[in-house]
Amino acid sequence: MKRFLLRRLLWFFLTLLAVITVAFALMRGVRGGPFDGERPLPPAIEKNLRARYHLDWPLWKQYLQYTGPLNLDEHGPQWLGGDGTRPLGGVLTGDLGPSFRYRDFSVNDILAQSLPISMQLGVLALCLALLIGVPAGIASALARGGSFDALLRVSTSLGIAVPGFVLGSVLLYLFSLRHPLLPVAGYGTWRHWVLPTLALAAPFAAYAARLTRAGVLETIALDHVRTARAKGLPESLVIRRHVLRGALLPLLAWLGPAAAGILTGSLVIERIFAIPGTGTHFVNSALNRDYTLAMGVTIVYTTLVYAFNLLVDLASAAIDPRIRLEESA
């Protein structure tokens, strides 16, 4: 176990460094800058702002300033200490720097306010997807070839095919505009969470139902399940004790990518329903060329996705002892 965790930690560090490097290059490579706007700034003011945030430095120097615990100035590289300060901090030490657009806030402050909102939406959507998808998949597998099975397969195909922003717009029109039963936008009460949660959970519920159905059908055909039935055990006991453990392993392996998909999928849903989560800030940062905020959201999402995948590996090994962690590292 220790060897597995150390290897995963090393791979996480290398992956995070690669993501930071690629994102840094992409953000600096796009046209425009964080101080461009409808009304251009006077050249002297823009020059001072670029100097304040070290955007007038060479790219390699900006990269070292952003990633490392070094204070790069006219005296050369120096380790921070004492009263040393630097505007952009070192991201590998947890300092994501200041926002170029929200001048009174750092990226850490913005994420501390918005990330819990996005996480709440993601957790609600994932729980709803599992609550709908898993029982529906089990029922469909047990009624294979019947009308309910056919109805579920059609429903899951629609759920996967229809994009979240289309479903969100339809729900918004039906239940907020045409029939004002739920709030149009914002967050605060449980009523604000109903429509965005449904829009975000629908495609993942469809995937969960399909995986559960396939897993149950595969497990039911195994020898130990037929033996349990031959012994006269009740069908409900056979399903709970002998079928579900093996049938849910593919679903468990899917949870890591699903969590990542819910995080990235929430970007559009948050924009549609005007939820002030991390997704909204990420879209705004891309439009405003807010380099540090866009980089900060990317780094946080990368960390969360890697953490989810690690938890899935550990849970899979706990459910099925045949899975060796050393081999999956």
C-alpha positions as CSV (number, residue, x, y, z in Angstrom):
1,M,0.0,0.0,0.0
2,K,2.8,2.5,0.9
3,R,4.6,1.8,-2.4
4,F,1.4,2.3,-4.3
5,L,0.6,5.6,-2.6
6,L,4.2,6.8,-3.2
7,R,4.0,6.0,-6.8
8,R,0.7,7.7,-7.3
9,L,2.0,10.7,-5.4
10,L,5.0,10.9,-7.8
11,W,2.8,10.5,-10.8
12,F,0.5,13.2,-9.5
13,F,3.3,15.6,-9.1
14,L,4.6,14.9,-12.7
15,T,1.1,15.2,-14.1
16,L,0.4,18.5,-12.3
17,L,3.7,19.9,-13.5
18,A,2.8,18.9,-17.1
19,V,-0.7,20.4,-16.8
20,I,0.7,23.7,-15.4
21,T,3.3,23.9,-18.2
22,V,0.8,23.3,-21.0
23,A,-1.8,25.6,-19.5
24,F,0.8,28.3,-19.0
25,A,1.9,28.0,-22.6
26,L,-1.6,28.1,-23.9
27,M,-2.7,31.0,-21.8
28,R,0.3,33.1,-22.9
29,G,-0.1,32.0,-26.5
30,V,-3.6,33.3,-27.2
31,R,-4.0,36.8,-28.6
32,G,-4.9,39.6,-26.3
33,G,-4.0,40.3,-22.7
34,P,-5.6,40.7,-19.2
35,F,-5.6,44.5,-19.5
36,D,-7.4,44.7,-22.9
37,G,-10.9,46.1,-22.9
38,E,-13.4,48.1,-24.8
39,R,-11.6,51.3,-23.7
40,P,-7.9,50.8,-24.1
41,L,-5.7,51.9,-21.2
42,P,-3.2,54.8,-21.6
43,P,0.2,53.3,-22.6
44,A,1.8,54.5,-19.4
45,I,-0.8,52.9,-17.2
46,E,-0.7,49.6,-19.1
47,K,3.1,49.6,-18.9
48,N,2.9,50.0,-15.1
49,L,0.3,47.3,-14.8
50,R,2.4,44.9,-16.9
51,A,5.4,45.7,-14.8
52,R,3.4,45.2,-11.5
53,Y,2.5,41.7,-12.6
54,H,5.8,40.9,-14.3
55,L,4.2,40.5,-17.7
56,D,7.0,42.4,-19.2
57,W,9.5,39.6,-18.3
58,P,10.6,36.8,-20.6
59,L,8.2,33.8,-20.6
60,W,10.8,31.5,-19.0
61,K,11.2,34.0,-16.1
62,Q,7.4,34.4,-15.7
63,Y,7.1,30.6,-15.6
64,L,9.7,30.2,-12.8
65,Q,8.1,33.0,-10.9
66,Y,4.7,31.4,-11.2
67,T,5.8,27.8,-10.3
68,G,8.7,28.0,-7.9
69,P,9.4,29.5,-4.5
70,L,11.8,31.9,-6.1
71,N,11.7,35.7,-6.0
72,L,13.0,36.8,-9.4
73,D,13.9,40.4,-9.6
74,E,16.6,42.7,-10.9
75,H,19.1,41.1,-8.4
76,G,18.5,37.6,-9.8
77,P,16.8,34.6,-8.3
78,Q,16.4,34.6,-4.5
79,W,14.6,32.3,-2.2
80,L,11.7,34.0,-0.5
81,G,12.2,34.6,3.2
82,G,11.9,37.3,5.7
83,D,9.9,40.2,4.2
84,G,10.4,38.9,0.6
85,T,7.2,39.4,-1.4
86,R,6.3,38.6,-5.0
87,P,3.1,39.3,-6.8
88,L,2.6,35.9,-8.4
89,G,3.8,33.6,-5.7
90,G,4.7,30.0,-6.3
91,V,1.9,27.7,-7.3
92,L,3.6,24.6,-6.2
93,T,3.6,26.0,-2.6
94,G,-0.2,26.6,-2.8
95,D,-0.1,30.3,-3.7
96,L,-2.1,30.7,-6.9
97,G,-1.4,34.4,-7.1
98,P,-3.6,37.5,-7.5
99,S,-6.5,37.8,-10.0
100,F,-5.9,40.3,-12.8
101,R,-9.5,41.3,-13.1
102,Y,-10.7,41.1,-9.4
103,R,-8.0,43.4,-8.1
104,D,-8.9,43.1,-4.4
105,F,-9.0,39.3,-4.4
106,S,-6.4,36.6,-4.9
107,V,-7.2,33.4,-6.8
108,N,-7.2,31.5,-3.5
109,D,-9.9,33.8,-2.2
110,I,-12.0,33.4,-5.3
111,L,-11.7,29.6,-5.3
112,A,-12.5,29.5,-1.5
113,Q,-15.8,31.2,-2.2
114,S,-16.8,29.5,-5.4
115,L,-15.5,25.9,-5.2
116,P,-17.8,24.8,-2.4
117,I,-20.8,25.9,-4.6
118,S,-19.6,23.9,-7.5
119,M,-18.8,20.9,-5.3
120,Q,-22.3,21.1,-3.8
121,L,-23.8,21.0,-7.3
122,G,-21.5,18.2,-8.4
123,V,-22.2,16.1,-5.3
124,L,-26.0,16.5,-5.6
125,A,-25.9,15.6,-9.3
126,L,-23.7,12.6,-8.8
127,C,-25.9,11.3,-5.9
128,L,-29.0,11.8,-8.0
129,A,-27.4,10.1,-11.0
130,L,-26.6,7.0,-8.9
131,L,-30.0,7.0,-7.1
132,I,-31.7,6.9,-10.5
133,G,-29.3,5.0,-12.6
134,V,-28.3,2.0,-10.3
135,P,-31.8,0.8,-9.4
136,A,-33.0,1.4,-13.0
137,G,-30.1,-0.6,-14.4
138,I,-30.8,-3.5,-12.0
139,A,-34.5,-3.5,-12.8
140,S,-33.8,-3.4,-16.5
141,A,-31.3,-6.4,-16.3
142,L,-33.8,-8.5,-14.3
143,A,-36.6,-7.7,-16.8
144,R,-34.4,-8.3,-19.8
145,G,-36.3,-8.3,-23.1
146,G,-39.4,-6.8,-21.5
147,S,-41.1,-3.5,-22.1
148,F,-39.4,-1.8,-19.2
149,D,-36.0,-2.9,-20.5
150,A,-36.8,-1.4,-23.9
151,L,-38.1,1.8,-22.4
152,L,-35.0,2.2,-20.3
153,R,-32.6,1.6,-23.2
154,V,-34.4,4.3,-25.2
155,S,-34.3,6.6,-22.2
156,T,-30.6,6.1,-21.6
157,S,-29.8,6.7,-25.3
158,L,-31.7,10.0,-25.1
159,G,-30.0,10.9,-21.8
160,I,-26.6,10.4,-23.3
161,A,-27.3,12.0,-26.7
162,V,-29.0,15.3,-25.4
163,P,-26.3,17.8,-24.2
164,G,-26.6,19.2,-20.8
165,F,-27.0,22.8,-22.0
166,V,-30.0,21.8,-24.2
167,L,-31.7,19.9,-21.3
168,G,-31.0,22.8,-19.0
169,S,-32.5,25.3,-21.4
170,V,-35.6,23.1,-21.9
171,L,-36.1,22.7,-18.1
172,L,-35.6,26.4,-17.6
173,Y,-38.2,27.2,-20.2
174,L,-40.8,24.6,-18.9
175,F,-40.5,25.1,-15.1
176,S,-39.3,28.6,-14.8
177,L,-40.7,30.6,-17.7
178,R,-43.7,28.8,-19.0
179,H,-44.8,27.4,-15.6
180,P,-43.0,29.5,-12.9
181,L,-42.6,26.8,-10.4
182,L,-38.9,27.1,-9.8
183,P,-36.5,30.1,-9.7
184,V,-34.9,31.1,-13.0
185,A,-31.4,31.5,-11.8
186,G,-29.2,32.1,-8.7
187,Y,-28.7,29.9,-5.7
188,G,-29.5,29.9,-2.0
189,T,-32.5,27.7,-1.3
190,W,-33.2,24.1,-2.3
191,R,-35.5,25.3,-5.0
192,H,-32.6,26.9,-6.8
193,W,-30.7,23.6,-7.0
194,V,-33.5,21.5,-8.5
195,L,-33.2,22.4,-12.2
196,P,-29.3,22.6,-12.5
197,T,-29.0,19.3,-10.6
198,L,-31.4,17.6,-12.9
199,A,-29.7,19.0,-16.0
200,L,-26.3,17.9,-14.8
201,A,-27.3,14.5,-13.5
202,A,-29.4,13.3,-16.5
203,P,-26.5,12.0,-18.8
204,F,-24.6,10.5,-15.9
205,A,-27.8,8.7,-14.7
206,A,-28.0,7.2,-18.2
207,Y,-24.4,6.0,-18.1
208,A,-24.9,4.6,-14.6
209,A,-28.0,2.7,-15.7
210,R,-26.2,1.2,-18.8
211,L,-23.2,0.1,-16.8
212,T,-25.2,-1.4,-14.0
213,R,-27.4,-3.3,-16.5
214,A,-24.4,-4.7,-18.3
215,G,-22.7,-5.6,-15.1
216,V,-25.7,-7.4,-13.6
217,L,-26.3,-9.4,-16.9
218,E,-22.7,-10.5,-16.9
219,T,-22.6,-11.5,-13.3
220,I,-25.9,-13.4,-13.3
221,A,-24.4,-15.8,-15.9
222,L,-21.5,-16.8,-13.6
223,D,-21.3,-20.2,-12.0
224,H,-21.4,-19.1,-8.4
225,V,-24.7,-17.2,-9.0
226,R,-26.3,-20.3,-10.7
227,T,-25.1,-22.4,-7.7
228,A,-26.7,-20.0,-5.2
229,R,-30.0,-20.2,-7.1
230,A,-29.7,-24.0,-7.3
231,K,-29.5,-24.0,-3.4
232,G,-32.8,-22.4,-3.2
233,L,-31.8,-19.0,-1.9
234,P,-34.3,-16.2,-2.4
235,E,-33.8,-14.2,-5.5
236,S,-33.4,-10.9,-3.6
237,L,-30.7,-12.5,-1.4
238,V,-28.9,-13.8,-4.5
239,I,-28.9,-10.3,-6.1
240,R,-27.7,-8.6,-3.0
241,R,-25.0,-11.1,-1.9
242,H,-23.7,-12.6,-5.1
243,V,-24.6,-10.3,-8.0
244,L,-24.2,-6.7,-6.9
245,R,-20.6,-6.9,-5.7
246,G,-19.3,-8.0,-9.0
247,A,-21.8,-6.1,-11.1
248,L,-21.0,-2.7,-9.5
249,L,-17.2,-2.9,-10.1
250,P,-17.5,-1.4,-13.6
251,L,-19.7,1.3,-12.2
252,L,-17.2,2.0,-9.4
253,A,-14.4,2.3,-12.0
254,W,-16.5,4.8,-13.9
255,L,-17.0,7.0,-10.9
256,G,-13.6,8.7,-11.3
257,P,-14.1,9.9,-14.9
258,A,-17.8,10.6,-13.9
259,A,-16.7,13.0,-11.2
260,A,-14.3,14.7,-13.6
261,G,-17.1,14.9,-16.2
262,I,-19.5,16.4,-13.6
263,L,-16.9,19.0,-12.7
264,T,-16.3,20.1,-16.3
265,G,-19.9,19.7,-17.2
266,S,-20.9,22.1,-14.5
267,L,-19.2,24.9,-16.3
268,V,-22.0,25.3,-18.8
269,I,-24.8,24.5,-16.3
270,E,-23.5,27.2,-14.0
271,R,-23.5,29.7,-16.8
272,I,-27.1,28.8,-17.8
273,F,-28.5,29.1,-14.3
274,A,-26.2,32.0,-13.2
275,I,-24.7,30.0,-10.3
276,P,-21.5,31.8,-9.0
277,G,-19.4,28.6,-8.9
278,T,-15.9,27.9,-10.1
279,G,-17.2,27.1,-13.6
280,T,-18.6,30.7,-14.0
281,H,-15.3,32.1,-12.9
282,F,-13.4,29.8,-15.3
283,V,-15.4,30.9,-18.3
284,N,-15.0,34.6,-17.3
285,S,-11.3,34.2,-16.8
286,A,-10.9,32.7,-20.3
287,L,-12.9,35.6,-21.8
288,N,-11.0,38.2,-19.8
289,R,-7.6,36.6,-20.2
290,D,-7.3,36.4,-16.4
291,Y,-4.2,34.1,-16.6
292,T,-3.8,33.3,-12.9
293,L,-7.5,32.6,-12.3
294,A,-7.8,30.3,-15.3
295,M,-4.6,28.5,-14.3
296,G,-5.8,28.2,-10.7
297,V,-9.1,26.6,-11.7
298,T,-7.2,24.2,-14.0
299,I,-4.9,23.2,-11.3
300,V,-7.7,22.6,-8.7
301,Y,-9.7,20.5,-11.2
302,T,-6.6,18.4,-12.0
303,T,-6.0,17.8,-8.4
304,L,-9.6,16.8,-7.7
305,V,-9.8,14.5,-10.7
306,Y,-6.6,12.7,-9.6
307,A,-7.9,12.4,-6.1
308,F,-11.2,10.9,-7.3
309,N,-9.4,8.3,-9.4
310,L,-7.2,7.4,-6.4
311,L,-10.2,6.9,-4.2
312,V,-11.8,4.7,-6.9
313,D,-8.8,2.5,-7.1
314,L,-8.7,2.1,-3.3
315,A,-12.5,1.4,-3.2
316,S,-12.2,-1.2,-6.0
317,A,-9.4,-3.0,-4.2
318,A,-11.5,-3.1,-1.0
319,I,-14.5,-4.5,-2.8
320,D,-12.6,-7.1,-4.9
321,P,-9.4,-8.4,-3.3
322,R,-8.3,-9.8,-6.6
323,I,-7.5,-6.3,-7.7
324,R,-3.9,-5.6,-6.8
325,L,-3.0,-2.0,-6.2
326,E,0.6,-2.4,-7.3
327,E,-0.5,-3.5,-10.7
328,S,-2.9,-0.6,-11.2
329,A,-0.4,2.0,-10.1
